[in-house]
Amino acid sequence: MIELEHVTRRYGAAVAVADLSLAVGAGEFCVLIGGSGAGKSTTLKMINRLVDASEGAIRVGGRDIRELEPAALRRRMGYVIQSIGLFPHWTVARNVGTVPELLGWPAATIRDRTAALLARLGLAPGEFLAKYPHQLSIGQQQRVGIARALAADPDILLMDEPFGALDPITRMALQAEIAAIQQESGKTVVFVTHDIDEALRLASRIAVMERGRLVQIGTPMELLTAPASEFVRDLVGGDDLGIKLLGVATVASRLRAGETAPGVPIAAAASLRQALSRMAAEGRDRLAVVASDGRPAGTIHLADLLRR
C-alpha cells in the first residue's frame, strides 16, 4: 500500500530523515516511534507531500506520488494532527464535510456520513452538528478531527501524535475508538507517537526511528523479546520490560480451559497485565475467564503469567 524506498529529507545541511526504506501493507496499523527529532513527523508529511523527499521514492498503491497532484493525493488520505486544525468559523458539520464537499458528494450523502461518524465517535449529531470548535472540549475537538479525516472514507489514515494533548482517560478512550475503527474498516494507518505504551497498544508493527534512521521494525512482541539495540530496549521497556510483555499478550493465550474459579470473571481478550492487576487488587491467585459471548471459558492462574 505504502512504500518508501531509500528516502532522505534534507533541510539545508541538516538531515531529518536518512535513507529510509519502509513498506506498510494494506490494512496494517504501523506506528512510527522515537524521540524528538527522530524524523517521524517528517516521514508522515512526505507520504502526503506536505514536504517532498530530497532523495528516494515513495509509492502509494504502486504509484510514485510525484506523479500525483498533491491536493488530489491528500484527498485520498485522512490526516489527523495533535493541534487538530479545525476551521474555527465553520460548524462541526461543515468541518467534517469539507473533503466530501470538495469531491462533489451530494449534500444528503455528506449529511448522512457526517452524522454517522459523529455518532460512531460518541458525539450525538443532534447536539454537535451545529456547534463551533470553540464550544467543544479538546477531546471533542479531536473526535471531530478524526471524523473529518474519515469523512471521505480514505483507504489511508495518517495520524501525527493525535492524542498527545489529551488527558489520560480521554486518550485511552480515543485509542480504543481508533483501534476499533481500524479493525472494522481495514484501513491502513500510519501513526506517529513518542509514547511506547500507546504504540504497543495500537500497532500491528512498530518502526523505531533514531536521528532520522530506521533502527528496527517488528511486531510489538518482536520488539519486546528481541530488541535490536540498547536504545530499542530502553525505549520499549527498560526495567519495565516484563510488565510491557504482559501488556501485549492476552488472557486467552494462557487460558486453562474447563476450570472454574469464584469471583467476577475477566474477559479472554483482556491483557495479562490487566489480569495481574486484578489479581493484585483482589488478593487472588486465579481468575475465572469468559469468552466474548459471555460464556465461561476457563481460568487464568498467577503462575500462568510467568510462563514464556
C-alpha positions in Angstrom: 0.0 0.0 0.0 2.7 2.5 1.1 6.4 2.0 0.1 9.3 4.2 1.0 12.5 3.4 -0.8 15.8 4.9 0.3 14.0 8.1 1.2 16.1 11.1 2.5 14.9 14.5 3.5 17.3 17.4 4.0 16.8 20.9 5.3 19.9 22.7 4.1 22.8 20.8 5.7 20.6 19.1 8.3 19.2 15.6 7.5 15.8 15.0 9.0 15.3 11.5 7.5 18.2 9.4 6.2 17.9 6.5 3.7 14.6 5.3 5.0 13.1 2.1 3.4 9.8 1.0 4.8 6.7 -0.8 3.5 3.3 -0.6 5.1 0.9 -3.2 3.9 -2.8 -2.7 3.2 -4.8 -2.9 6.4 -1.8 -2.5 8.6 -1.6 -0.3 11.7 2.0 0.9 11.6 3.3 3.1 14.4 6.4 5.3 14.0 8.1 5.9 17.3 11.2 7.7 18.5 12.4 10.7 20.4 12.1 14.3 19.3 14.0 14.9 16.1 13.8 11.2 15.1 12.1 12.1 11.7 8.7 10.6 12.5 6.6 13.6 11.6 8.7 14.4 8.6 8.2 10.9 7.3 4.4 11.3 7.6 4.5 14.7 5.8 6.5 13.1 2.9 3.9 10.4 2.5 1.2 13.0 1.7 3.6 15.5 0.1 3.3 18.3 2.7 7.0 18.1 2.1 8.8 16.4 -0.7 11.6 13.9 -0.3 15.1 15.1 -1.2 16.0 11.6 -2.5 14.4 8.3 -2.9 10.9 7.2 -4.0 7.5 7.0 -2.2 4.8 4.9 -3.8 1.1 4.6 -2.7 -0.8 1.8 -4.3 2.2 1.1 -6.5 2.2 4.6 -8.0 5.0 7.1 -7.4 3.4 10.0 -5.5 5.5 12.5 -7.6 3.2 11.6 -10.5 0.2 12.8 -8.5 -1.1 16.3 -7.9 -0.5 17.0 -4.2 -4.1 18.2 -3.4 -5.6 15.1 -5.1 -3.2 12.8 -3.2 -4.1 14.4 0.1 -7.8 13.9 -0.5 -7.2 10.2 -0.7 -5.7 10.2 2.8 -7.2 11.2 6.1 -4.8 13.3 8.2 -5.1 13.9 12.0 -2.7 16.1 13.9 -2.2 17.0 17.6 -3.2 20.6 17.1 -6.5 19.3 15.5 -6.7 22.2 13.0 -10.5 22.7 12.7 -11.7 25.7 10.9 -12.8 28.0 13.8 -15.6 29.8 11.9 -17.2 26.7 10.5 -19.7 24.4 12.3 -18.8 20.8 13.1 -21.0 19.7 10.2 -19.1 21.8 7.7 -15.7 20.9 9.2 -16.4 17.2 8.9 -17.9 17.5 5.4 -15.0 19.5 3.9 -13.3 16.8 1.8 -16.6 15.1 0.6 -17.8 18.5 -0.5 -14.5 19.1 -2.4 -15.0 15.7 -4.0 -18.5 16.6 -5.2 -20.5 14.3 -3.0 -24.3 15.0 -2.8 -25.3 17.2 0.2 -27.6 14.5 1.6 -24.8 11.9 1.4 -22.5 14.3 3.2 -25.1 14.9 6.0 -25.7 11.2 6.5 -22.0 10.4 6.5 -21.2 13.2 9.0 -24.0 12.2 11.4 -22.9 8.6 11.3 -19.3 9.4 12.0 -20.1 11.7 14.9 -22.3 9.1 16.4 -19.6 6.4 16.0 -17.2 8.7 17.9 -19.5 9.4 20.7 -20.8 12.8 19.7 -24.6 13.0 19.4 -25.3 14.5 16.0 -28.4 16.5 17.2 -26.2 18.1 19.9 -22.9 18.7 18.0 -23.6 19.3 14.2 -24.4 23.0 14.6 -21.7 23.8 17.2 -18.4 25.6 16.5 -15.0 24.4 17.6 -14.7 26.9 20.5 -17.8 25.4 22.0 -16.2 21.9 22.3 -13.7 20.4 24.8 -10.3 19.4 23.4 -11.3 15.8 23.4 -14.5 16.6 21.5 -12.5 18.7 19.0 -10.1 15.8 18.4 -13.1 13.5 17.8 -14.3 15.9 15.2 -10.9 16.0 13.7 -10.9 12.2 13.4 -14.4 12.3 11.9 -13.2 14.8 9.3 -10.2 12.6 8.4 -12.6 9.6 7.9 -15.3 11.5 6.1 -14.4 10.7 2.5 -13.7 7.1 3.5 -10.0 7.1 2.6 -8.0 3.9 2.4 -5.1 5.5 4.3 -5.2 7.4 7.6 -2.1 9.4 8.7 -2.1 10.4 12.4 0.6 12.6 13.9 0.6 12.4 17.7 -3.2 13.0 17.7 -3.7 12.2 21.3 -0.7 13.9 22.8 -2.5 16.9 24.3 -5.4 14.9 25.8 -5.9 13.8 29.4 -5.2 10.1 30.1 -8.8 9.0 30.3 -9.8 10.7 27.0 -6.6 9.5 25.4 -7.3 5.9 26.2 -10.9 6.2 25.1 -9.8 7.6 21.7 -7.1 4.9 21.3 -9.8 2.3 21.8 -12.1 4.0 19.3 -9.4 4.3 16.6 -8.3 0.7 17.1 -11.9 -0.5 16.7 -12.5 1.7 13.6 -9.3 0.4 12.0 -10.2 -3.2 12.7 -13.7 -2.8 11.4 -12.8 -0.9 8.3 -9.4 -2.4 7.4 -7.9 1.0 6.7 -4.1 1.4 6.5 -2.9 3.5 9.4 0.4 5.2 9.9 0.5 6.6 13.4 3.3 8.8 14.9 3.9 8.8 18.7 6.6 9.1 21.3 4.6 7.0 23.8 5.6 3.3 23.8 2.5 2.2 25.7 0.4 3.8 23.0 2.5 2.1 20.3 2.2 -1.3 22.0 -1.5 -0.9 22.5 -2.3 0.1 18.9 0.3 -1.3 16.5 0.4 -4.4 14.3 4.0 -3.3 13.6 6.2 -0.7 15.2 9.0 1.2 13.3 11.6 2.6 15.7 13.5 5.7 14.5 16.6 7.4 15.9 18.1 10.6 14.4 16.3 10.1 11.1 17.1 6.4 10.6 15.0 3.3 11.0 16.7 1.2 13.6 14.2 -1.7 14.0 10.8 -2.7 12.8 8.7 -5.5 14.1 5.5 -6.6 15.9 5.2 -5.4 19.5 6.2 -8.8 20.7 9.2 -8.9 18.5 10.5 -5.6 19.8 9.9 -6.6 23.4 11.5 -10.0 23.1 14.3 -9.2 20.7 15.3 -5.5 20.8 18.0 -4.8 18.1 20.0 -2.4 20.3 20.2 -1.0 23.8 18.4 2.1 22.5 15.4 0.0 21.4 15.5 -2.0 24.7 15.4 1.2 26.7 12.7 2.7 24.5 10.3 -0.3 24.6 10.6 -1.1 28.3 14.0 -1.0 30.1 13.4 -2.2 33.6 9.6 -2.5 33.0 10.1 -4.9 30.1 8.3 -7.7 31.8 5.3 -5.6 32.5 5.2 -4.4 28.9 5.3 -8.1 27.8 2.3 -8.8 29.9 0.5 -5.9 28.2 0.8 -7.3 24.7 -0.3 -10.9 25.5 -3.9 -11.9 26.1 -5.5 -14.0 28.8 -6.7 -16.3 26.0 -3.1 -17.2 25.3 -2.6 -18.7 28.8 -6.1 -19.9 29.4 -6.8 -23.2 31.4 -9.9 -24.4 29.7 -12.5 -26.3 31.7 -11.6 -24.9 35.1 -13.7 -22.7 37.2 -12.9 -20.0 39.9 -15.0 -17.8 42.1 -15.4 -14.0 41.7 -16.1 -11.7 38.8 -14.6 -13.1 35.6 -12.1 -11.4 33.3 -12.5 -11.3 29.5 -10.4 -13.7 27.5 -9.4 -10.7 25.3 -8.0 -8.8 28.3 -4.2 -8.5 28.6 -2.2 -10.5 31.0 -1.2 -7.1 32.6 -4.9 -6.5 33.3 -5.2 -10.0 34.8 -2.2 -9.3 37.1 -3.7 -6.0 38.2 -7.0 -7.7 39.0 -5.3 -10.5 41.0 -3.2 -8.0 43.0 -6.2 -5.8 43.7 -8.4 -8.7 44.8 -5.8 -10.8 46.5 -6.4 -13.8 44.3 -4.0 -16.2 42.5 -6.5 -17.1 39.8 -9.5 -15.6 37.9 -12.4 -17.0 36.1 -12.4 -16.2 32.4 -15.3 -15.6 30.0 -15.3 -15.6 26.2 -16.6 -12.7 24.1 -20.1 -14.1 24.2 -20.1 -14.2 28.0 -19.8 -17.9 28.4 -17.3 -19.4 30.8 -14.0 -20.2 29.1 -11.8 -21.4 32.0 -9.4 -19.8 34.4 -6.1 -17.9 34.4 -3.6 -18.5 37.2 -0.9 -16.3 38.6 1.7 -18.9 37.7 0.5 -18.7 34.1 1.6 -15.1 33.8 5.2 -16.1 34.3 5.3 -18.7 31.5 7.3 -17.7 28.4 
